[in-house]
Amino acid sequence: MAKSFSGNKLKGAIQLPPKEKGRPKASAKKQITSDKPANKSDAFDIEAETLPQRIVDAAFRSGGYPYDKRMKRKHYDKEMEPLQIELQKLLAWVRETGERIAIVLEGRDGAGKGGAITRFTQHLNPRQARVVALSKPSDTEKGQWYFQRYAAEMPAAGEIVFFDRSWYNRAGVEHVMGFCTPDQTDAFLREAPVFEGMLTRDGIRLIKLFLTIGREMQMTRLHARWHDPLKRWKLSPIDFEAIPRFDAYSKAFDEILERSSTSWAPWNVLRGNDKFRTRLNAIRLVLQAIPYKDKDEAAIGELDHKITLSAARYLDKGGEK
């Protein structure tokens, strides 16, 4: 059922009806009550033409983001080009050596996972650099070992696979939305490190990236998607639950980071309010982690440790809460 939201109230339609002009009005309504803004004019409404000024003003620094201004496009383009050249070297090395690399990107709706993956793969041969974004499990898959359909997508020799969301759906979306039981979530968080240990012992290089954004930044990005006909397809009924369930997701993500970051498969956290900085540092993390041939350390540059943190350091600073 399609929804949008006003403050913590949801309403709206996801797709334009056939031959309808203009933006759609709500075809279904659902209210979810939580903390309400003191001023009704400050409420978040995804259908509104503009956002309340308080959300606009707070968005960039929300979630404790350490910068005041976005990176300039010119600066970003200058830093991105050598990184994408290094990615070409990485893929050539993977192909020549038969290495297998799996890169997991997790995080909130609107955190920039898809955009980061696009910059990873933009100039890579899709035969060797594959993106996996699985839909909800079929009835058959629901009756399988939980990790089975993800295991089937693991890289073959000479391949890099990017997971746009992954098996961590079980402890994230499924847990928050009530699609699995607390016991299933707990079992998953015990078993995920074991599963990942099996992968890494078999020779797969597993790199896990968690992208985090602040509450107001998530509002801003979801609002922008709703008002862009070319991006509205990204919105699903689950996305419309992101804001009213923000705190529940925070708790779930903190537990994921705490219980599934291991020496063989650690989580790397990136503060994602500035997409340019996020993409550059995500690529740097991957390039620095892999000993590929002819690596140019100067071209890769240094990680920005203001926005790139280990799971332990991030949780020490308060995590998603």
N, C-alpha and C positions, 0 to 999 in steps of 0.2 A: 504494500500500500504506500502510495507516494505521500511525502510530507515535506513541510518546511517549518520554520519556527519563529516565534516572536518572543524574545527573552528566552524563557524555558518552555514556551508553548510551540507546538508543532502544527504546521498546516502546509498545504501546497501540493503541486503536481510536479512530477519529474519530467515528463515528456510533453511536448506540444501536441495537442490533438491534431489530426489531419486537417489541413486547409485552414487552420485557425490562425488569425493574424494577431500579432502582438504576443505579450507574455501571458501564460496561463494563470488563471486564478485557482484557488484551492478547489480540488475535486473531492478531497476528504480532509477531515480535521481530527486531530488528536491533541489533547492537552496533557502535558507532563508538568506538574508543579514542582518547583524547587525554590531556591532563593530568588526573589524577584527584585529587580532594580527599584530603588526608592522613587525614581521619576519614571513614569510610564513612557515618556518620550525617549528614554535611554534604552528601552527594551530592544533586543535583537530580533529583527524581522527579515528573513531571507528574501522576501518578496519586495521589500522597500527599495526604492531607487537608490537611496544612499544610506550609509550606516550612521548611527548616532556618533557625534563627534568624540564622545568619551572612548568609544571602541577604537576609532581611527587613531586617536592620540596615544592610546595604551598599547596598540598592537605590536609595534616593532620591538619594544622593550619588554613585552609580556613574557612570563616564564623565566624572568631573570636574565634576559639576553644582554650580553655585555657591551654591545655597540649601540651608538646613537643614530648612526646613518648607514644606509645600504652601501655596499661596494659599488663603485662606478662600473658601468658596462665596459668601458675602454680598458680598465684595469683587469676586469674579469676575462675578457677575450684574450688579452695578452698573456695571462697565466694559464688559460685553458689550452691553448694550442700546443705548447710543449708537453703537457700532460697527456693529451690525446695521441701525440706521437709516441710517447712512452707506452701507452696502451697497445699501440701497433706492435711494438717490440715484444711486449708481454705476450700477446696472442701468438706471434710468430714462434716464440720460445715454447709456449704451451703446445703448439702444433708439432713442432720438431721433436720435443721430448716425450710427448704423450702424457703430459701432466693433466690433472683434473682439478678444476677450481670451481667451488660453489660459493656464491656471494649472496647472502641473505640481507634484505632490507626490510626492516619493520618500523612501526611507529604509528602515530595518530593519523586519522583521515586528514588529508591536506598538508601533511608534513613534508611532502616533496619527494617521495620515494620514486614515483614514476619519472619525474623530471631528472632526477639523479641517474636513473638507469638509462634514460635516453642519452645523456651526455657520455656515459660509459660506452654505449654501443654505437654511437652516432657514426663512427668511421670504421667499425669492426665488421668483418665478414660474418653475416648472420649464420653461416653454416657452422662456424666454430664458437660463436658468442650468442647464446640462446637465452630468451627471457621466458620464465615460467610464472604465470599468474592464474592459478587454478580457481575455478568457480566452486560453488558449494558442492559437497560430495553427493554423488548419485545414491540411489537406494542400495546398489551393490557395494559401493565404496563405504557406505555407513556400516556395513557388516564386516568390513575388513579390519585388520590391524591398523591402528590409526595412522602410523607412519608409512603405510604401504604405498599409497599413491604418490607420496613425496619421494620415497626411495626410488620409484620408477623413473623419476625425472632427474636423477643425479647425473653429473657429467660423465660422458664416455672419454676415452683417451683422446687428448688433443682438444678438449672442449672447456669453455667457461659457461656456467649457467648462473643467471641472475634470478633470484626468487623475489618477485614483487609480492610481498607477504609469503608466509611459509607455514610450516607445521605449528608455529607459535600462535596461529589463529585459535588453537584450542584453549590457551591460557589468556588470550586477549579478547577478540570479538565474541567467540563462542561463550566464554565465561561471563563476560559483562552482559551479554544479551540473553543469557539463560538457555543457550542451545546445548549446553552440557551440564552435568551435575558438578557440585564442588568436589566430590570424590574423583571424578574423571579429570578435573583440572589438577588436583593434587597428584594423581598418578602420572599425568603427563609431565609435570614439573620434576618428578623423580626420574622419569624415563628419558626425557629429552637429552640430558647430558650423556646418558648411556648410548643412545642412538647416535649422537654426534661423535662419541668416542669410537664407535664402530666405523663410522665414515672416515675419520681421520687416521685410524690405525690401518685402514685399507688403502691409504695414500691420497685421499681427497683433501685438498687444501680448503678448509672451511673458514670463511670470513663473515662475521656478523656485524651489521651496521644498524644501529637504532637511532632514528631521527625523531627529535622532540621539538614541539613548538608550544608557545603559550596559548592560553585560552582565547584572548582577543585576536591573536594572529590566526587561529583556526577559524574563528568567526569571519574574519576578513576574507580568507581564502575560500571558504564555502560560499559566502555571499558572491564573490567574484565568479565562481563556477556557475551559480544559478543564473547570473545575468549575462553569461557568455554562451550563445547557442552552440559554439564549437567545443565547449567544455562541459556542458550540462550532462552529457552522457556519463561523466565520471561520478555523478551523484547517484547513490543507491538508497533504498530505504534505511539501510544501516547507517549511512553517512548522516542522515537527519537525526540520529540518536546521539551523535558525537558530542554536541554541546550540553544537553541536559544530563548526559552521563559522563561528563568530563572527569569528575572526581572518581567515579568508579573505574574508569580507564586508568587514571593515575595510580590507583592502588594496585590494579592488575599489572601494569607495566613495571612498577617497582618490584613486585614479587618475581616477575619474569627475570629482570636484571639481577636480582639477588640470588635466585636459585639456579639459574642456568648459565651463568658466566663462569667458565672453567679455564684452566691453563691450556687445554687443547682446543677450546672454542670460546674465547672471550668475547664479550660484547664491547663494541666501540660505540660510544654515544656521541652524536653530533647535535648541537643546538641549531635548529633549522629555520629560525625566523628570517634570515637572509639567504635566499636560495642560491645566490652566487657563491657565497662563502661555503655553504653546505656542499655544493657539487664539487668544488675544487678540493676541499678537504676529504671528502669521501673517496675521490680518485687517488689522492695522495696516500690515504690509509692503505688502500689495496696495493698500490705500487710499492710502498715501503715494506709491505708484509711478505713480498714474494721475491726470491733471489733469481730473477730472470737475467738472461744474457744481455750484456752491453747496457746495463742500467746507468742512466745519467742522473746522479743524485742532485746535481745543480739544477737540472731541468725540473725535477720533482719538487724541490724546495722543501720548506719546513712546514710541519703541521701547525695550525693555529690552536694552541692549547687553551685559549679562552673558550672555544666552542667545541673542541674535541677532547673527550674525557673517557677514562676507563669507567666501567660500570661501578667499581668501588668508589672512585672519586666522585662520580655523579651522585651516588646515593648518599655519600658523606655530606654533600652540599644540599641535601634535601630531596633529591630525586624529582619525581614528577609532582610531588605534593606542593 
